[in-house]
Amino acid sequence: MNPVQAWKSLNPPQRRAGIAGWLGWMFDGLDMHLYTLVAKPYVAALLGLAVTSQEVDQKGAIIQAAFLAGWAFGGGVFGVIGDRLGRSRTLVLTILCYSIFCGLSAFAQNWWQLMICRFLSALGIGGEWAVGAALLSESLPKKWGPWIAGVLQTAVNVGILLACLAGFLMKDLDPRWIFLVGVVPALITLWIRRAVPETEEWSSAQQGPHSRSRIRDLFAPGQSGVTWRVLLICAAGLTAHWAFMFWQQSFIRQHEAIRNLDPSEKNTAVAVALTIIVGSSILGNFVAAFLAVRMGYARAMAVMAAIYGLAMASCFATSWSYSATLLWFAVIGVCQGLFGLFTMCLPPLFPTLLRTTGAGFCYNTGRLVAAAGTIFFGLFNTVGTPGGALLFASILFIPTTFLSLWLPKPKAEPA
């Protein structure tokens, strides 16, 4: 790859790969967060219960857990497919998968049909992460790694902001119709298939003697130590993160300044809170990139994880006014730049033909643990509040911090 210094110096296939990866991640963010905006009212409507019912919280948590489980399973399956079929073709399959089943979520007639649609949609979202990360890490200059991670994670944030916009514009409609917005990503797949070639690195590796990746190879001598460390980092960090991202909307709805408002105003408050989280996380992506350039990926991840845990603990350890809560949410949003670093740090820790398999398996196994964590914190709410559950979840950033310091230096480490 030529040592280019600017976007305009990239060749057309590299630029198209960058655009395709960014768009794929943007629509990931859109589709994954549509449910969190309408979870309580939609599940309540499907159950025929009041939004304050404990069963609504429990079924909503089960649906979100199924989504995270599908995310994990899809990351593993599409990770293997991406190493065998190629990055570009697999990217098309993942986007089609999550857009079609997100749209079908609008037509669920009961809570378990919604759960199935969310699970199937998540297969594509989980696969897109591993495939998109490998596509960009193999297409763009290695020294750009931290900034690519920041820009790519920002695509997710833009997608979430679009979801918030959809929630605001559709706040007075039946909550089911918001899922039709998720069909839009399918429109870009024809362009990706035509315009984005397979990477040279993948194509060259396919000609070698070991062109078949297997999940068991992740635990072979010389690789298993890295695999276990990455697995544990993803499991602990993503469980705490997704506990916050899912239950913060319930926390906002139950806040003393919000709980007595009408449903439309509550929906607006939830959308505002999520917008603040996501807007600040855009800044956080570049804060994390700056730290990675200065101190390397491992220490940057450790710093971001430590501050994330402290911010969550501070936010939920005591009662704050609504405006002060939103300020804490902004701090937490900045800390979410941590997960942008995963994009460029984790894939290079694995050999080329284990790259999407390894990154997908580890990252998405973490999501599977996060799925169980979502259910756990939902049950926790039967004896407490979302705030109490989230205070407890913040503890998980302690092992995330120390395990991050134990990661080896990836090949794409910034100078």
Sequence and secondary structure as in RCSB ss.txt:
>XXXX:A:sequence
MNPVQAWKSLNPPQRRAGIAGWLGWMFDGLDMHLYTLVAKPYVAALLGLAVTSQEVDQKGAIIQAAFLAGWAFGG
GVFGVIGDRLGRSRTLVLTILCYSIFCGLSAFAQNWWQLMICRFLSALGIGGEWAVGAALLSESLPKKWGPWIAG
VLQTAVNVGILLACLAGFLMKDLDPRWIFLVGVVPALITLWIRRAVPETEEWSSAQQGPHSRSRIRDLFAPGQSG
VTWRVLLICAAGLTAHWAFMFWQQSFIRQHEAIRNLDPSEKNTAVAVALTIIVGSSILGNFVAAFLAVRMGYARA
MAVMAAIYGLAMASCFATSWSYSATLLWFAVIGVCQGLFGLFTMCLPPLFPTLLRTTGAGFCYNTGRLVAAAGTI
FFGLFNTVGTPGGALLFASILFIPTTFLSLWLPKPKAEPA
>XXXX:A:secstr
     SGGGS HHHHHHHHHHHHHHHHHHHHHHHHHHHHHHHHHHHHTS TT HHHHHHHHHHHHHHHHHHHHHH
HHHHHHHHHH HHHHHHHHHHHHHHHHHHGGG SSHHHHHHHHHHHHHHHHHHHHHHHHHHHHHS GGGHHHHHH
HHHHHHHHHHHHHHHHHHHTTTS GGGGGGGGGGGGGGHHHHHHH    HHHHHHHTSS     GGGGGSTTTHH
HHHHHHHHHHHHHHHHHHHHHHHHHHHHHSTTTTTS HHHHHHHHHHHHHHHHHHHHHHHHHHHHHHHHH HHHH
HHHHHHHHHHHHHHHHSS   HHHHHHHHHHHHHHTTHHHHHHHHSGGGS GGGHHHHHHHHHHHHHHHHHHHHH
HHHHHTTSS HHHHHHHHGGGHHHHHHHHTT    TT   
